[in-house]
Amino acid sequence: MDLKEKVLGYKDEVVKEIQNAIRVKSVKEAPLPGMPFGEGPAKALDHFMDLAKKLGFKAEKFDNYAMHIDMGEGDETLGILAHVDVVPEGDNWTYPPYSGTIADGKIFGRGTLDDKGPAIISLFAMKAIADAGIKLNRKVRMILGADEESGSACLKYYFGELKMPQPTIGFTPDSSFPVTYAEKGSVRVKIKKKFNTLQDVVIKGGNAFNSVPNKANGEIPVDMLGEVRNKNKVEFEREGNTYKVVSAGIPAHGAYPSKGYNAVSALFEVLKDFEVKNEELKSIVTFFDKFVKMETDGESFGVKCTDGETGELTLNLGKINLENNELEIWLDMRIPVKIKNEQIIETIKKNTEDFGYEFVLHSNTQPLYVPKDSFLVSTLMDIYKELTGDMDAEPVAIGGGTYAKYANNTVAFGALLPEQEDRMHQRDEYLEISKIDKLLQIYVEAIYKLAK
């Protein structure tokens, strides 16, 4: 029996189930009783529980942090790690972001690529093997978390608090092909300050650490600014005694901030050229001019670096919130594998505190490194090359972080093919239906060869 042919028979079901999963809005919200990440992620776990049982698998949920779906038996386990939560949808979608609309041969919706679509494709690859009656030597366990986009508290709970067993070997379909053998370290910080004279100033932009803000807006009293003029995608419109400010940017994943245009940074680039008459507002403008600018490599913060193998450090300013005399700035840094996270943290902390602002370390995630010649990486590379014909492909290092950092002997494997447009964390995220055939075949082969 050729599994690669058999699995294609599930394609219509896969399309339908991706649409169904997209319709569950699973953005993290304030916790509710029994729902640590709010109602949406909990509903998404319930949705996958129902789907797993409908497909004939044993499934178990853990306090709405995570769940797992099991196939087969064995002393060792192949782990497939995926997540059901999504980043906020943002604005200006062509089709409603939670509709699962099919148009132009594509399924549109938040989570089609990151990560509900790949999770469902992998689940149906498991289904094809189960229905074929193939006995594997390793148990296959799909682990689904509900907080990947906001720090992976789900897996910290699953593996840490609950002491669930680590997989023997594993992959997460939450990146791009061919194989991600290294992931940079990740550091997220919040910079805070309380003021006394900015009660009438509002500046807001961005909604997550790991997204480049595509919009910032604010209200600034007229008497705090000298002559103003619109420039660099930043517009000022006077209403009474207030300037309404709107800054337009281009969204991108926070791990690759140079692919976007940061609306928050752009706003302060413009403000630095104005005569700011309020000293506290001027201090914020000076902070941006001294440390942030329009940079994405952390040079002015003193943290620009590279290790020669996994690329340069990236720095993304993901969010600003200034209102009621309180300022909060969110920074996300992706740090080369061979550079110590702690070295970067100390530099940012010193510069922030020397400026008189409060530094809060939000998270510190260590890097991932699995040798290119390991069984896991070499096996997945062979599968990818065989099924795509891309014989020149090499394993890659990325700035993004995946669940692979939380599991033993695990790497990211797909699901973005080289010829696909990367719309993750951006408006109009989509998955081409024509690519599902190839993805089903890649994942069924990966499960078979890693678990046989």
C-alpha positions in Angstrom: 0.0 0.0 0.0 1.4 3.4 -1.0 0.6 5.8 1.9 1.5 8.8 -0.2 -1.4 7.9 -2.6 -3.8 6.8 0.1 -3.5 10.1 2.1 -4.6 12.2 -0.9 -8.1 10.6 -0.4 -8.6 12.7 2.7 -8.0 16.1 1.0 -11.7 17.1 0.8 -12.2 16.4 4.5 -9.0 18.4 5.3 -10.2 21.4 3.4 -13.6 21.3 5.2 -12.0 20.8 8.6 -9.5 23.7 8.1 -12.5 25.9 7.4 -14.3 24.7 10.5 -11.3 25.3 12.7 -10.7 28.8 11.3 -14.2 29.8 12.4 -13.3 29.4 16.0 -11.7 32.7 16.9 -8.9 31.7 19.3 -7.0 34.9 20.1 -5.7 35.1 23.7 -7.9 37.1 26.1 -8.1 37.8 29.8 -8.3 34.5 31.8 -11.7 33.2 32.9 -12.4 30.4 35.4 -11.0 27.2 34.0 -9.9 29.1 30.8 -6.3 30.4 31.4 -6.1 32.1 28.0 -9.8 33.2 27.7 -12.7 31.6 26.0 -11.4 31.5 22.4 -8.4 29.2 22.9 -10.5 27.0 25.2 -13.1 26.6 22.5 -10.4 25.8 19.9 -9.2 23.0 22.1 -12.7 21.7 22.4 -13.1 21.8 18.7 -9.9 19.7 18.2 -11.1 17.3 20.9 -14.3 16.7 19.0 -12.5 16.3 15.7 -10.0 13.8 17.1 -12.7 11.7 18.5 -14.7 11.9 15.3 -11.6 10.5 13.5 -11.3 7.7 15.9 -8.4 8.8 18.1 -8.0 8.9 21.9 -7.7 12.4 23.1 -7.3 14.1 26.4 -7.5 17.8 27.5 -5.5 19.4 30.3 -7.2 22.3 32.1 -7.6 24.2 28.8 -3.8 24.7 28.6 -3.2 21.9 26.1 -4.4 18.5 24.9 -3.0 15.5 23.2 -4.2 13.0 20.6 -2.7 9.5 20.6 -2.3 6.8 17.9 -0.8 3.4 18.5 1.4 2.0 21.2 5.1 1.9 22.0 7.7 2.6 24.7 9.0 5.5 22.6 6.9 8.4 21.2 7.0 10.5 18.1 5.7 13.9 19.1 3.8 16.2 16.7 3.5 19.6 18.3 1.1 22.3 17.0 -1.0 25.1 18.4 -4.6 26.2 18.2 -4.2 29.9 19.3 -3.7 32.7 16.7 -2.4 36.2 16.8 -5.0 39.1 16.6 -6.4 39.5 13.1 -5.6 43.2 12.5 -7.4 45.3 9.9 -8.3 45.5 6.2 -8.9 41.8 5.3 -10.3 41.1 1.9 -12.5 38.3 3.4 -13.6 38.0 7.1 -10.6 36.6 9.0 -12.6 33.9 10.8 -14.8 32.9 7.9 -12.6 30.2 6.2 -13.7 31.7 2.9 -12.5 29.9 -0.2 -11.6 32.2 -3.1 -9.1 31.9 -6.0 -8.2 28.4 -4.9 -7.2 29.5 -1.4 -8.6 29.1 2.1 -8.5 32.5 3.8 -8.4 33.0 7.5 -6.3 33.6 10.6 -4.6 30.3 11.4 -4.7 28.7 7.9 -0.9 28.6 7.9 -0.2 29.4 11.6 -1.0 26.8 12.8 -4.5 25.2 12.5 -4.1 24.3 8.9 -0.8 22.3 9.3 -2.2 20.7 12.5 -5.2 19.4 10.7 -3.1 18.2 7.7 -0.8 16.3 10.2 -3.8 14.9 12.0 -5.2 13.5 8.7 -1.8 12.0 7.9 -2.1 10.1 11.2 -5.6 9.1 10.2 -4.3 7.7 6.9 -1.8 5.5 8.7 -4.4 4.3 11.3 -6.9 3.5 8.6 -4.3 1.6 6.6 -3.7 -0.6 9.7 0.0 0.0 9.7 1.7 -0.9 13.0 4.4 1.5 14.1 7.1 0.9 16.7 6.6 4.3 18.3 3.4 5.7 19.6 2.4 8.9 17.8 1.2 11.7 20.0 0.0 15.1 18.7 0.3 17.7 21.4 -1.8 20.8 20.9 -1.2 23.9 23.0 -3.4 27.1 23.4 -0.8 29.8 24.1 2.1 29.5 21.5 1.7 33.0 20.2 2.1 34.6 23.7 4.9 32.7 25.3 4.0 29.0 25.3 2.7 28.9 28.9 0.6 26.0 27.6 3.6 23.7 27.1 5.4 25.0 30.2 2.3 23.8 32.1 2.0 20.5 30.1 5.6 19.4 30.4 6.5 21.4 33.6 3.5 21.4 36.0 1.9 18.2 34.8 5.2 16.4 34.2 3.9 14.9 31.0 6.5 12.7 29.2 8.7 14.3 26.6 8.6 12.8 23.1 11.6 10.6 22.1 11.7 12.5 18.8 9.4 15.1 17.2 8.6 17.9 14.8 6.3 20.9 14.8 4.6 22.0 11.5 4.8 25.6 12.4 7.6 27.2 10.4 8.8 26.7 6.8 10.5 23.9 4.8 12.9 22.3 4.5 14.0 21.7 8.1 14.7 24.2 10.9 17.8 22.9 12.7 18.4 26.1 14.8 16.1 28.7 16.3 17.5 31.9 17.8 17.0 32.7 21.4 14.1 35.0 22.2 13.9 37.8 24.8 10.9 40.0 25.4 10.9 43.1 27.6 8.5 45.8 28.6 9.7 49.3 29.2 7.6 51.4 31.5 7.3 54.9 32.9 4.8 56.9 34.9 4.4 60.6 34.1 2.7 63.6 35.7 1.8 65.9 32.8 0.7 63.6 30.0 -2.9 62.9 31.1 -4.2 64.4 27.8 -1.8 62.5 25.5 -2.7 59.2 24.0 -0.4 57.2 21.7 -1.2 53.6 20.8 0.1 51.1 18.2 0.7 47.4 17.7 -0.9 44.5 19.5 1.7 41.8 20.1 5.4 41.4 20.8 5.9 39.3 17.6 4.2 41.5 15.0 5.4 44.7 13.4 2.8 47.4 14.1 1.0 48.4 10.9 -0.8 51.3 12.5 -0.3 53.8 15.3 -2.6 56.6 16.4 -2.8 59.2 19.0 -4.1 62.5 20.4 -1.7 65.2 21.4 -2.7 68.7 22.7 -1.9 71.5 20.2 0.1 73.4 22.8 2.6 70.6 23.2 3.8 70.8 19.6 5.1 73.6 17.5 4.4 73.7 13.8 3.3 70.3 12.5 3.3 68.9 9.0 2.4 65.6 7.5 5.2 63.4 6.3 6.5 59.8 6.0 3.0 58.2 6.2 2.3 60.2 9.4 -0.7 62.5 9.3 -1.8 65.2 11.8 -5.3 66.6 11.8 -6.3 69.4 14.1 -9.6 69.0 16.0 -10.2 71.8 18.4 -7.2 71.9 20.8 -6.0 68.5 19.9 -4.0 66.9 17.0 -5.3 63.6 15.9 -2.3 61.6 14.7 -2.3 58.5 12.4 0.8 56.6 11.4 0.6 53.9 8.7 3.0 51.0 8.6 3.4 47.6 6.9 2.9 44.5 9.0 5.4 41.6 9.2 6.3 38.8 11.6 8.3 40.2 14.6 11.1 37.7 13.9 11.7 39.4 10.5 11.0 43.1 11.3 12.9 44.4 8.3 10.2 42.9 6.0 7.7 45.4 7.5 7.5 49.1 8.2 7.0 50.0 11.9 4.2 52.5 12.3 5.2 53.3 15.9 8.9 54.0 15.1 7.8 56.0 12.1 5.6 58.3 14.3 8.5 59.1 16.6 10.8 59.6 13.7 8.5 62.4 12.7 8.0 63.8 16.2 11.8 64.2 16.7 11.8 66.9 14.0 9.1 68.9 15.7 9.4 71.4 18.6 8.0 69.3 21.5 7.1 71.8 24.2 6.2 69.3 27.0 9.3 67.9 28.7 7.9 64.5 29.5 6.7 63.9 26.0 10.0 65.2 24.7 11.7 62.5 26.9 9.8 59.8 25.1 10.7 61.2 21.7 14.3 61.4 22.9 14.2 57.7 24.1 13.1 56.6 20.6 15.6 58.8 18.9 18.4 57.6 21.1 17.7 53.8 21.1 15.1 52.8 18.5 15.0 55.0 15.4 13.8 52.9 12.4 16.3 50.1 13.2 15.6 46.4 13.3 19.0 45.2 14.4 19.3 46.9 17.9 22.4 48.9 16.9 21.5 52.0 18.9 20.5 49.9 21.9 24.1 48.5 21.8 23.0 44.9 21.1 23.7 44.5 17.3 25.5 41.2 16.8 25.8 38.0 14.8 27.2 34.5 15.3 28.1 34.0 11.6 25.8 30.9 11.3 22.3 31.8 12.5 22.3 35.4 11.4 22.0 38.8 13.0 20.1 39.8 16.1 16.7 41.3 15.3 14.8 43.8 17.4 11.1 44.5 17.0 9.1 47.2 18.8 5.8 45.4 18.8 3.5 47.7 20.9 3.3 51.1 22.5 0.5 52.2 24.9 0.6 55.7 26.4 -2.5 56.9 28.2 -3.5 58.1 31.7 0.1 59.2 32.3 1.5 55.7 31.9 3.8 54.5 29.1 4.5 50.8 28.2 6.7 49.8 25.3 7.1 46.1 24.2 10.3 44.9 22.6 11.0 41.5 21.0 14.6 40.4 20.3 15.7 37.2 18.4 19.3 36.4 19.4 21.8 34.4 17.4 22.3 30.9 18.8 25.9 31.3 19.9 25.3 34.7 21.7 24.1 34.6 25.3 20.6 35.9 25.9 21.7 37.2 29.3 24.3 39.5 27.7 21.6 41.2 25.6 19.3 41.5 28.6 21.9 43.2 30.7 22.7 45.8 27.9 19.0 46.6 27.3 18.4 46.8 31.0 21.3 49.1 31.7 20.4 51.5 28.9 16.7 51.6 29.9 17.4 52.2 33.6 20.1 54.7 32.9 17.6 56.7 30.9 15.2 56.7 33.9 12.7 54.1 32.6 11.6 50.9 34.3 12.8 47.6 32.7 10.7 44.5 33.0 11.8 41.1 31.6 8.8 39.5 30.2 10.4 36.2 28.9 13.8 34.7 28.2 13.7 31.7 25.9 16.9 29.9 25.2 17.9 28.9 21.6 17.5 25.6 19.9 20.2 23.7 18.1 19.9 20.2 16.6 22.9 19.1 14.5 22.4 18.9 10.7 23.7 15.3 10.6 21.4 14.0 13.3 18.9 11.2 12.4 16.0 13.6 12.9 17.2 16.4 10.6 18.7 14.1 8.0 15.6 11.9 7.8 13.3 14.9 7.4 15.6 16.5 4.8 15.6 13.3 2.8 11.7 13.2 2.8 11.5 16.8 1.8 14.0 16.4 -1.1 12.3 13.2 -2.4 8.8 14.7 -2.4 9.6 18.2 -3.7 12.6 17.4 -6.0 14.4 20.3 -4.3 17.8 18.5 -4.1 19.8 21.6 -3.3 17.9 22.4 -0.1 19.8 22.8 3.1 18.5 22.9 6.7 17.9 26.5 7.9 18.2 28.6 11.1 15.4 31.0 11.9 14.6 34.0 14.0 11.2 32.7 14.8 10.5 30.5 17.8 8.5 27.3 17.8 7.4 24.6 20.2 10.5 22.8 19.3 12.3 24.7 22.0 10.1 23.1 24.7 10.4 19.5 23.6 13.4 17.1 23.5 14.9 16.2 20.1 12.4 18.2 18.2 12.6 20.5 15.2 10.3 22.6 13.0 9.3 21.0 9.7 7.1 23.1 7.4 4.4 23.8 6.6 5.4 26.8 4.4 6.8 25.6 1.1 9.4 27.8 -0.6 7.0 28.8 -3.4 4.3 29.9 -1.0 3.7 33.5 0.0 4.3 33.9 3.8 1.2 35.7 5.1 1.6 34.5 8.7 0.8 37.2 11.3 -0.4 39.4 8.4 -3.8 40.3 6.9 -5.2 37.9 4.3 -3.4 34.8 5.7 -4.2 31.9 3.4 -3.4 28.4 2.4 -3.5 27.3 -1.3 -5.7 24.3 -1.7 -3.4 22.9 -4.4 -0.5 22.7 -1.9 -2.5 20.4 0.5 -1.7 17.4 -1.6 2.1 17.9 -1.2 1.7 18.7 2.5 -0.3 15.5 3.2 2.3 13.4 1.5 5.2 15.0 3.3 3.7 14.6 6.7 2.4 11.1 6.2 5.9 10.1 5.1 7.5 11.9 8.0 5.2 10.2 10.6 5.8 6.8 9.0 9.6 7.1 8.8 10.1 8.6 12.2 7.8 6.2 14.0 8.3 2.9 12.2 
